């Protein structure tokens, strides 16, 4: 059942994954991973509030795993709760300090709240960990606030 739900998520068929998972409600209540799959399916269906509810339970039960915190941050962002998204990702970066994705998303969220120093700091961390992220910067709308900043421009440059 887990493999089937994962497969449907990989095929971008979250509704199918939800149907599979819903058949095993009792197992979902016991399993952080099944609850995580359900949260991801809700997220992909655009049901961010349902995903948030599951992810908060997972974070409470399995606090050592940064993945639910990353998804929780993304869901909070989608529902306009940027400060909650920042909090979730600050928790995640403590668990996985070498994750370029976490640093990148922190940079995005700090940019959305117009905090240039924090955004640039996390962006530098992300690029130091994974230089290929440079090519995403100019296209990422989350960095609109920073587009005219010379430090941001230097980070986005291939030559740096």
C-alpha positions as CSV (number, residue, x, y, z in Angstrom):
1,X,0.0,0.0,0.0
2,X,2.8,2.4,0.8
3,X,4.6,1.7,-2.5
4,X,1.3,2.2,-4.4
5,X,0.6,5.6,-2.7
6,X,4.2,6.7,-3.3
7,X,3.9,5.7,-6.9
8,X,0.8,7.8,-7.4
9,X,2.5,10.7,-5.8
10,X,5.5,10.3,-8.1
11,X,3.1,10.2,-11.1
12,X,1.5,13.5,-9.8
13,X,-1.8,11.7,-9.1
14,X,-2.3,12.8,-5.5
15,X,-6.0,12.1,-5.5
16,X,-5.2,8.4,-6.2
17,X,-2.7,8.4,-3.4
18,X,-5.2,9.8,-1.0
19,X,-7.8,7.1,-1.9
20,X,-5.2,4.4,-1.2
21,X,-4.2,6.0,2.1
22,X,-7.8,6.6,3.2
23,X,-8.5,2.9,3.0
24,X,-6.0,2.4,5.8
25,X,-7.1,5.2,8.2
26,X,-6.2,3.1,11.3
27,X,-2.6,2.6,10.0
28,X,-2.3,6.4,9.2
29,X,-3.1,7.2,12.9
30,X,-0.1,5.0,13.9
31,X,2.4,5.8,11.2
32,X,4.3,9.1,10.8
33,X,5.3,8.0,7.3
34,X,1.7,7.3,6.1
35,X,0.5,10.5,7.6
36,X,3.4,12.2,5.8
37,X,2.3,10.7,2.5
38,X,-1.2,11.8,3.1
39,X,0.0,15.3,3.9
40,X,2.0,15.4,0.7
41,X,-1.0,14.3,-1.3
42,X,-3.1,17.0,0.4
43,X,-0.4,19.5,-0.4
44,X,-0.3,18.5,-4.1
45,X,-4.1,18.7,-4.3
46,X,-3.9,22.2,-2.9
47,X,-5.5,21.3,0.4
48,X,-2.8,23.1,2.4
49,X,-4.8,23.3,5.6
50,X,-5.3,19.5,5.7
51,X,-1.7,19.0,5.0
52,X,-0.7,21.4,7.8
53,X,-2.9,19.5,10.3
54,X,-1.2,16.2,9.4
55,X,2.3,17.8,9.4
56,X,1.9,19.4,12.8
57,X,1.1,15.9,14.2
58,X,4.1,14.4,12.5
59,X,6.4,17.1,13.8
60,X,5.1,16.5,17.3
61,X,5.5,12.7,17.1
62,X,8.7,12.5,15.0
63,X,10.6,15.7,15.8
64,X,13.9,14.4,14.5
65,X,12.8,14.4,10.9
66,X,13.3,17.6,8.9
67,X,11.2,16.6,5.9
68,X,7.8,17.3,7.5
69,X,9.1,20.7,8.6
70,X,10.1,21.6,5.1
71,X,6.7,20.6,3.7
72,X,5.0,22.4,6.6
73,X,6.9,25.6,5.7
74,X,5.8,25.3,2.1
75,X,2.2,24.8,3.1
76,X,2.3,27.7,5.5
77,X,3.7,29.9,2.8
78,X,0.9,28.9,0.4
79,X,-1.7,30.0,3.0
80,X,0.0,33.3,3.7
81,X,1.5,32.4,7.1
82,X,5.1,33.3,6.2
83,X,6.2,33.7,9.9
84,X,5.0,30.2,10.6
85,X,6.8,29.0,7.5
86,X,10.0,30.7,8.8
87,X,9.6,29.1,12.2
88,X,9.2,25.6,10.6
89,X,12.3,26.0,8.5
90,X,14.4,27.4,11.3
91,X,13.5,24.1,13.2
92,X,14.4,22.1,10.0
93,X,17.8,23.8,9.5
94,X,18.8,22.9,13.1
95,X,18.1,19.2,12.2
96,X,19.8,19.4,8.8
97,X,22.2,22.3,8.6
98,X,23.9,21.2,5.4
99,X,20.6,21.2,3.4
100,X,20.8,23.7,0.5
101,X,17.1,23.4,0.0
102,X,16.3,24.5,3.6
103,X,18.7,27.4,3.4
104,X,17.3,28.4,-0.1
105,X,13.7,28.3,1.2
106,X,14.7,30.3,4.3
107,X,16.2,32.9,1.9
108,X,12.9,33.0,-0.1
109,X,10.7,33.4,3.0
110,X,13.0,36.1,4.5
111,X,12.8,37.9,1.1
112,X,9.0,37.7,1.2
113,X,9.0,39.5,4.5
114,X,11.5,42.0,3.1
115,X,14.3,41.2,5.4
116,X,17.3,41.6,3.1
117,X,20.2,40.7,5.5
118,X,18.6,37.4,6.6
119,X,17.6,36.5,3.1
120,X,21.0,37.2,1.7
121,X,22.7,35.3,4.5
122,X,20.6,32.1,3.9
123,X,21.0,32.5,0.2
124,X,24.8,32.6,0.5
125,X,24.6,29.5,2.7
126,X,22.5,27.7,0.1
127,X,24.8,28.6,-2.8
128,X,27.9,27.6,-0.7
129,X,26.3,24.2,-0.3
130,X,25.0,23.8,-3.8
131,X,26.3,26.3,-6.4
132,X,23.8,25.1,-9.0
133,X,21.1,27.0,-7.2
134,X,22.4,30.2,-8.8
135,X,20.6,29.5,-12.0
136,X,17.2,29.5,-10.1
137,X,17.6,33.0,-8.5
138,X,16.5,35.3,-11.3
139,X,13.3,33.2,-12.1
140,X,12.2,32.7,-8.5
141,X,9.4,35.3,-7.8
142,X,10.1,35.0,-4.1
143,X,13.2,37.1,-4.7
144,X,11.5,40.0,-6.4
145,X,12.3,42.2,-3.4
146,X,16.1,41.5,-4.0
147,X,16.3,41.7,-7.8
148,X,17.8,45.2,-7.8
149,X,20.2,44.4,-4.9
150,X,23.9,44.3,-6.1
151,X,24.8,41.5,-3.6
152,X,21.9,39.4,-4.9
153,X,23.0,40.2,-8.5
154,X,26.5,39.0,-7.7
155,X,25.2,35.8,-6.1
156,X,23.0,35.2,-9.2
157,X,25.9,35.7,-11.5
158,X,27.7,32.6,-13.0
159,X,31.0,34.5,-12.8
160,X,31.1,34.7,-9.0
